[in-house]
């Protein structure tokens, strides 16, 4: 974590605020209207300020104590963001639905060979158009450059899960 103060809460001098016992409040990220992603996104992460509740004292790793009144930024919370290059999800789905039999969806997403093949075969006799519509609407097929679709910030988006050292399931050990 980065920010002005990093540490642990050492003492609370008053009861927590009535907002469900929250000890800090983080602002919503500022959203770029063009990309629908948080502003100042670097390395797929943006940072938003968080404000500790009033009358909380924090001690950092150096032993310095800071008393918060509720108006100072206590730390910056990382918020994930995605790489977008101008391909709209709504446009891709609309092209696939209405002009998919001409290959317009594949041309738009940067797959000219598949677009030309769909154009010459009239969307593989309609079957390929239906399959492409399903794949694009489920966000399985995306832009050819590897970027993500521009989707409304609070819109429906899928997150692909992958197996890594942090996500694999360990075998259960019984006593």
HURARA-V402646 format. One record per backbone hydrogen bond with DSSP energy under -1.0 kcal/mol. NH is the residue of the N-H (numbers start at 1). CO is the residue of the C=O. If there is no record, write none. Layout:
nh=NH co=CO
nh=NH co=CO
//
This chain:
nh=5 co=74
nh=8 co=59
nh=10 co=57
nh=11 co=57
nh=13 co=55
nh=20 co=18
nh=22 co=19
nh=25 co=51
nh=27 co=49
nh=32 co=37
nh=36 co=32
nh=39 co=30
nh=42 co=45
nh=45 co=42
nh=46 co=79
nh=48 co=77
nh=50 co=75
nh=51 co=25
nh=53 co=23
nh=55 co=68
nh=57 co=11
nh=58 co=66
nh=59 co=8
nh=60 co=64
nh=63 co=60
nh=66 co=58
nh=68 co=56
nh=74 co=50
nh=75 co=50
nh=76 co=2
nh=77 co=48
nh=79 co=46
nh=81 co=44
nh=89 co=150
nh=92 co=88
nh=93 co=89
nh=94 co=90
nh=95 co=91
nh=96 co=92
nh=97 co=93
nh=98 co=94
nh=99 co=95
nh=102 co=99
nh=103 co=100
nh=104 co=99
nh=107 co=103
nh=108 co=104
nh=109 co=105
nh=111 co=106
nh=115 co=111
nh=116 co=112
nh=117 co=113
nh=118 co=114
nh=119 co=115
nh=120 co=116
nh=121 co=117
nh=123 co=118
nh=125 co=121
nh=127 co=124
nh=128 co=123
nh=129 co=123
nh=130 co=126
nh=131 co=127
nh=132 co=128
nh=133 co=129
nh=134 co=130
nh=135 co=131
nh=136 co=132
nh=137 co=133
nh=138 co=134
nh=139 co=136
nh=140 co=135
nh=141 co=135
nh=144 co=109
nh=146 co=143
nh=148 co=83
nh=150 co=87
nh=155 co=152
nh=168 co=164
//
